[in-house]
């Protein structure tokens, strides 16, 4: 597919979207045949290209396609933490170990929290007594120099709510000497091409002198920069998260054309072997990409609203 054809396809998709309300494909009504174990067999009939009539997300969902839509999925979150966190505790986690807690904090933290997801990750370690870790995944498409302070606000709220819950179970539980708060792993999923230049330590955002240094609170966060990984690196993962990350690297119709020219066969093979819920995420991310490529901001906002 050349660049002109890509633009034509996008314009056609815009027309259909504005004239008829699109709905995501239902995993229930579109399941392929199940095997004897009850698992859904991969659907290989349509390849990677989304079926516009059935699988595009409604406009109000598109703004979250590159963040919560991805990390709401337990399997994708599992693959992300396992392959890109650098945390040994996550090396053996499975999708069933991931418990989504995002909605619990959405009302408390407001609209600024819409690009974040919070997960309780149950870990299995013989060396450490930790039973679970809270992962806080923040999505960024551009460098944000205040992200450490933003993450701190979220972390304090998570700990505050934890203490409140424990105190409801046992009076004054958080006041006891042995009381401990759960560990939180803050990570930024960064899609931008520019180098991440924001400070990685909270203390670097606070004016201080040597005499006050020990009183300044500090923590660091991990940055997973999308463009630090080549498409070859992501292909080798042979999983849904690698596929989503490859799609997220596309920035223009030219990138899109080159992407499928070079990697189309491998991409389709990975896509066809993924379960339906992962396929739907891929289609949603691809549709979000099309909107970013061709729609003006005011038109995109109008469609989203």
N, C-alpha and C positions, 0 to 999 in steps of 0.2 A: 504494500500500500504506500503510494507516494504522499507528499505533503498536501497536495491539492485535494486528494481523495480524503485525507484525514479531516481537513477543514470542511469538506462537503458533508462528511458523515456527522461532524459535530453540529453543523447548522441544521441538518435534518433532525437530529436528536433534540435540539432546542425547540424546534417547531412542534414536534410531537409532545414534548414535555409541557409546553405552555397551553396546548389545546386540550390535553387530557391528563387528569391526575394520575401520576404513576404510583404504583405500589410495589414494594419489594416482593420478590418471589417467596411464597410461603414454603418453609421447609416441610410442613406437614403435607400440603397438597401436591408437592413436587418431588417427593422422595422417589429415588430409584429403587429397583428391586432389592430386597433384603436377603442376605445370605442366611444359612441355617442357624448361625449363632445369634441372629437378630441384628447384626450390624448392617448399616446401609452401604450397599455397593456403590462405588464411584460412578457417576453419570458421565459417559464419554460422548454423548450425542451432540453437544453444542460447542465443545472446545472452550477456549478462554473468552472469546468475544461475548459480551453480555447480550442477553435477549432484551431489547429495549422495551418491548411491550409488557414484559412480566417481571423484570428483575431490578429496575432502577428504583432508588430510594425516593421517598417523598422529599420535597425541597427542604422542609424544616429539619430534616435529618442530615443533610449534606454537610453542614458546617462542622459536624463532629466525625465525619467519615475517617479522618486521619488521626483521630485520637481515641475517643471513647468507643467508637464503632469497632476499632481494632482491638483495644484492650478490654472491652467488655467480654470478649471471647476468651474463655479459660484456656483453651488449647494454644491460642496465639500468645497469650500472656506467659504461659508456661514455657513456650519455645523462646520467647524474648528473654526471660529471666535466666533460663538455663544456658542459652548460647551467647548472650551479650552482657550480662551483669558483671561477670568476673567474680562472683560470689560462690565459693565452694559449696556452701550450704544448699544452693539451688541446683546442684549438678544432677540430682536424682529425682527432682520433683516431677509430678505427673499432673495432667489437667484436673483430676479429681482432688488434688491438694490445694487448688485455688478457690478461694471464697471471695466473691465480689462484695465490697462494703461501700461502694461509691455513693449509692443513693442515700445512705445513712448520713453522709456529710454534705450532700448537695444543698439541702435547705439551710444548713448552718453557715456554709462558706459562700453561697451566692453564685452569681453568674461568672465571676472570675475563675471559679473552680470547674467550669464546664469542660475544659480541655484536660482534666486530670482524672486519674482512676486510682482507687485505693483497694488493695487486695490483702486479705489475710492468707499468707502462704504457709501451709503446714509443712514442716521440714522433718527429715528423718536422719538424725545424727546420733551416733553412739558416743562421740567425743564431747558434745556440748549438750547442756541441759535445756536449750531453747526448744520450745514446742512449735512456735510459729513466729514469722516475721511479717510486719506490715510493709508492703511495698507501695510507694507513692510515686506514680509515673506521671510526669509533667511533660506535655507536648509543646514544642516550640518550633516555629518555622523561621524565626529570626533570633539573633542574639538578644537576650534580655539581661541587662546588667543588674537587675534587682531580683533575679530569680531565687537567690539564696534566702533573701528576706521573705519572699513569697512562700517558699517551701517551709520556712520556719513557722509562719502563721498556720499553715496547714498541719504541721507536725504537732504544734502546741494544742490545736483544737482536737486532734485525734487523741492525744494523751489526756486532755481534759475530759473528753467523753468517756474514755476508758475508766478513769478514776470515778466518774459519776456512776457508771454502771456497777463497778465493784463496790462502791459505797452503798448502792441500793441493795446489793446482795448481802453485804456485811457492813454494819454501821462503822464508819470511820476507818474502813479498811486501808485507805490511802495514807492514813496517819501512822500506820504501824511501821516499825523498823524494817521488817522483812519485805514490805511491799515493793514491787518493782514494776515499772512500766514496760510495755512490749517494745522491742527494737523496731525502728522504722528505717527502711532502705529507700532514700530519695534518689530518683534517677530522672534525668531529662532525656527525652527522645527528640533529637534535634534533626530536622529535615533540611535546614539551610545549607547552601553550598559554601558560604563563607566560614572561615575558621571560628570556632567558639572562643571568644576572647573575654568572656565574663569571668570574674573571680570564682574559684571553686570552693572557697572557704567563706563562711559567714563573717568571720572576724575581720576579713579584709575590707568589708563594707562599713566598718565602724571605726570612727576616729579614736585613736588611743595613744597613750604614751607608755613607755616601758614600765613605769610604776603601776599602771592600771591593767597591764596585759593579762595577768592571771584572773582578772575579774570579768573579762570579756567572753561571753558565750560563743562557742564555735562548733561547727560541724562542716563536713564536706558532702558533696553530692557527686554522683557519677553522671557523665554525659555520654550517651550513645549517639555519636554523630553518624548519620546515615551515609554520608559521602566518604567516610573512612573505609567503607567496605566496597570492593569492586563487585560488579554483577557476577563475576566468576566466583567470588567468595560466597555470595548469597545463593547462587545456584547449587553450590556444593552442599548446602544445608539440606536440600531436597525436602523442604517443608513449607507450610503456609506462611510463616512469618518472614522467611527469606523472600518469598514471592511478593508479599505485601511491601516489603522494603524496596524491592526492585521497582515496583510500580510507583512508589512514593518519590523515587529519584527522578522521574520524568518531569520536565519543566516546560516543554514546548512540543508542538506538533512534530518538529524535526527529531526531538528526542524520542518521541513515541514511535515514529517511523523506523528510526535506527534501532530502537530497542527490540521491536518485533522482527526486524530483518536479521539481527545478529543472534537473538535468543529465542525466537518464536517457537521452535521445535521443542526445546528444553522446557520453556515456560508452559506450553500446552501439556506436556507430559506431567509436570508437577501439579498443575491445576486439575487435570483429569483424575488424579489419584487422591485429591483432597475431598473430605466430606462436604456435604451441601452447605453447612453453615459457614465454612471457610470460603467456599466459592462465592457465597452471597457477600461476604465482607470484601472480597477482591473486586466484585462487580461494583459495589458501592464506592470503593476507593477510586476505581477507574472512572466512574461517572462524575465523582467530585473533581477528578483531574480534568475531565472535559470542560466542566464549568469554569475552572480556573483558567483554562487555555483561551476560551473564546467569549466569555461573558463580561460585560462591564459591571462594575461594582453595584451600581444602582439596579441593574437588571437582575443580578444575582440575589440582591437583598429582596427585591420584589417577589421573586420566585420562592425564596426561602420563607417569606412571610405569608 
